[in-house]
Amino acid sequence: MCYSGAMIIGVDEVGRGSWAGPLCVAAVAWPDDAPLAKLNDSKQLKAATRVEMAAHIRAYAAGIGIGWVSPADIDRIGLTAALRVAGQVAVRQIGIDAPVIMDGNAKLLGDMLATYIIKADASVPAVMAASIIAKVARDTYMQLLDAQFTGYNFATNVGYGTKAHQKAIAERGPCSLHRLSWAPLKQYAA
């Protein structure tokens, strides 16, 4: 689909607070005259609706970029630097010169020109779209890894610190997907 409206690149992340798995930042170039049906902050949508909306976004977006940072790299460079790296990768993948809006108040795109808006993932369509794309991409990835890293229930907790996840770590120890620099896991760091 081709839309003639002004373009905004929305940026949002998922996986910032998880104990395991990568950080994922998505950027979506969204025309302001594209259909908005059901767009919302990904945290406000059911999983099936997010998947449906991701297909809608892919049909109407002028471009989509996704940046990933592995758990080991998060441990090595820290979360702020990881957000900067993944965000810049995601925006550059789009290859469109348009205003950039990122959810939050921290200047996490480094020297890249951007506007930062708290709760933009619930108010700016381009950022809502990025929120959904990031969430679906990361959740899908973690669900695929569940078969490889059995016993941690990544298909359900997608790496976040649930009681069952905490129990699995206590019984099995961490795996290579765990962020050993996180407070609940520091005891396992070498």
N, C-alpha and C positions, 0 to 999 in steps of 0.2 A: 504494500500500500504506500502511496505517496501523499504526503501532506505538505501544505505550503506554509503552515504556521511557523512562528518563531520557535527556535530550538533551544532547549535547556538540557544540560547534562546533569543528571542527578546522581549522587554518590552515597552509598550506604554500606555498612559492614555487618557481618554476622560472625559469631564465634569469638568475640572479644573476651567474654568471661568464661568460656568453656575450659574444662580441665584437659581435654584431649582433642586432637584434630587441628586442622589448619585454620588460619584466619582467612576469611573470604571477603573481598571488597568488590562490589559491582558498580559499574557506571552505565547509565542508560541515557542515550540522547532521545529525548521525548518531544515531539512536536506539540505545541500548545493546542492544536486543533484535532488531536487524536482522541478517540473515544476513551472515556474515563470510567466506564462501568466497573464497579467493584474494586477499583484501585483503593488501597489502604495500606497502612503500616502492616508489614508481614506478620507481626506479632498479634494483630487483631483478626487474622484470617485463619480458618481451619486449614489443615494440610492439603486436603483435596481442592479447596478453593485456590490456595497458593499455586498449586500445579496447573490448574486451569488458567489462572491469571498469568502465569509465566508464559504459556503458549500465546495468550492474547498480547502480551508485551512484545514477544518476539515478532509477532505479525505486524505491529504498528510502530515499533521503535526504529529510529533512523540508524541506530548503532548500539551495540552492547559490548562492554569489556568486563573481564573478570580478572582480578589479581588475587593470587594465593600466596600465603607465607606458611611454611611448614612449622610444626611444633618445635623442631630443633632450632630453626632459625629464630622463632619467637624467643626461645630460651637464650639464644646467643645475642640478639640485637635489642631485645625488649619490645614490648607491645607498641609503644608510640612509634618507634622506627618501623616496625612491621606494618602498622597501619599506613604510614607514609609511603612505604615501598609498594604495597598492594594497591593503594589508591591511585598512585601515579601510573602504575602499570595499567590499571583498569581504564583510566581516562585516556591514556595514550593509545590504547588498542582501538578506541572508537575512531580516532583520526578526523574528528570534526571540530572546527573552531566555533565554540558556542559558550555562553556563560555556564559556569559550573557552580552547583549548589550542593553542599555536603551537610548531612545530618550531624548536629552537634555544635559545640562551641569552641572546640580546639582546632587550631590551624594544622590539621593533620596531612595536608597535601604539600607541605613544605613551601617552596617558592612558587608553586603553581597558583595562579590567580583563581580564587574561589570565594564564594560567600558561604558563611557557616550559619546555619539556622537551627536552633534547638527545636526538636520535634518536627523537623522538616519531613521525616518519614510518615507523618500523619497529616501533612498539610500541602506539600509540594508534589504534584503528580509525578514528575521525573524522579524524585527521591523515593516516593512510594514504589515506583516501578523498580528502582534499583534495590530497594529493600526486599522485594519479592524475589527478584532474580538471584540475589545473594543467598537468601534463605533456602530456596529450592535447590540451588547448586550445591551448597554445603551439606544440607540434610541428605540429599541423594548420595553424595560422596561418602558420608559417614555410614549410611545404610549399606552401601556396597562393601565397605570395610568391615562390617560386622561379621561377615562370613570368614574373613581372614584373621580377625582378632576376636576369637570367641571368648565368651565369658564376661565381657564388659557391657554387653547390651547396647552397643552403639546404634543399632537400628532404632531404638526407642529414645535413648537419652542424648543422642547425637553429640556426645562428648561432654555434656554439662554435668555438674556435680550433684547428682541425685544421691539419695541414701543407698540405693542399690549399687550405684557406680562406686561410691566410697567403700562399700563392703567388698566389691570385686577387687578393688585395688589392695585392700587390706589382706585379702586371701591370696591373690595372685601376684601382687606387686604391679608396678606400672609396665606398660608396653611402650613400643617406640612411638606411639601416637600421643603419649602423655607429655604435658608441658611440665618439666621438672622444676622450673623456676617458680611455679605457682605455689602459694603457701601450703595447700593441703598435700603437695607432692614433694616439697623441698627435702624432706627426710630421705628420699630415694636418690637424690642427686649425688653424683660421684665426687 
